[in-house]
Amino acid sequence: MVKDYFMGDEKSTKTLIHLMKYHSQKINGTLAKGTIQNFQITEGYVLKFLKTIKLKDIYLSRLNYKFICDFESFLFQYYPGRTSQSDEP
């Protein structure tokens, strides 16, 4: 998939949510329970981040450095249990 993208042969329109679900299916039963739980928590953070940027999903071809940096910034500012990003810690 990555090779196809860089070679210009990208024919599918895979999304980040699709990839996360696929990954979850692949790791289920192969890794420790705590590791799988950490992946699920990370998936939740990605979904929350997408919601803050008013997206339900994003095509893999749209993932770029800005998206990664914005997600990193979201993670540094996110506090579990708060109702919104504007709440004070």
C-alpha distance (Angstrom), angle and dihedral (degrees) to the residues before:
residue distance angle dihedral
M1 . . .
V2 3.82 . .
K3 3.80 91.8 .
D4 3.82 90.3 49.5
Y5 3.80 90.3 52.4
F6 3.80 93.8 52.4
M7 3.79 92.4 43.0
G8 3.80 90.5 51.6
D9 3.81 93.3 -115.2
E10 3.78 96.5 115.7
K11 3.80 104.9 143.5
S12 3.77 100.7 157.1
T13 3.75 128.7 72.3
K14 3.80 99.5 -141.6
T15 3.76 118.0 174.3
L16 3.77 134.4 -150.4
I17 3.82 92.4 -112.3
H18 3.82 90.4 50.7
L19 3.80 90.3 51.2
M20 3.81 92.9 48.1
K21 3.82 91.4 50.5
Y22 3.80 90.9 47.8
H23 3.80 90.4 49.2
S24 3.81 91.5 49.2
Q25 3.79 90.9 53.0
K26 3.81 91.6 49.1
I27 3.81 96.2 49.8
N28 3.80 96.5 41.8
G29 3.80 107.0 116.6
T30 3.80 94.6 3.0
L31 3.79 101.1 81.5
A32 3.78 135.2 47.4
K33 3.80 116.5 -78.3
G34 3.82 91.8 -114.5
T35 3.80 92.3 51.9
I36 3.79 91.7 51.4
Q37 3.80 89.5 48.0
N38 3.83 89.8 53.1
F39 3.81 90.0 52.2
Q40 3.81 89.8 50.8
I41 3.79 91.0 50.6
T42 3.80 90.0 50.5
E43 3.81 89.9 50.1
G44 3.79 87.9 54.1
Y45 3.80 90.9 52.2
V46 3.80 90.5 50.9
L47 3.82 90.5 51.0
K48 3.82 91.3 48.7
F49 3.81 90.5 48.8
L50 3.80 92.2 49.7
K51 3.79 88.7 51.4
T52 3.83 91.3 52.6
I53 3.80 90.2 54.4
K54 3.82 89.2 46.6
L55 3.81 96.8 -111.8
K56 3.79 130.1 125.1
D57 3.80 92.1 -161.8
I58 3.80 140.1 -14.9
Y59 3.79 132.5 -138.2
L60 3.79 113.4 -114.2
S61 3.79 88.5 -126.0
R62 3.83 88.1 63.3
L63 3.80 94.5 55.7
N64 3.77 109.4 109.1
Y65 3.78 142.6 152.0
K66 3.81 92.5 -80.5
F67 3.81 91.3 54.4
I68 3.82 90.6 50.7
C69 3.82 92.8 47.6
D70 3.80 91.7 46.9
F71 3.82 90.3 49.8
E72 3.81 90.4 49.1
S73 3.81 90.2 51.0
F74 3.82 89.7 48.9
L75 3.81 90.3 53.0
F76 3.80 92.5 51.1
Q77 3.81 90.7 50.7
Y78 3.81 97.9 40.7
Y79 3.79 119.3 102.2
P80 3.83 116.1 -175.5
G81 3.78 112.7 -122.3
R82 3.80 96.7 31.8
T83 3.76 115.3 121.3
S84 3.81 94.5 -139.9
Q85 3.78 142.2 3.2
S86 3.80 90.7 -107.3
D87 3.83 94.0 62.2
E88 3.76 115.0 105.6
P89 3.84 116.1 -114.8
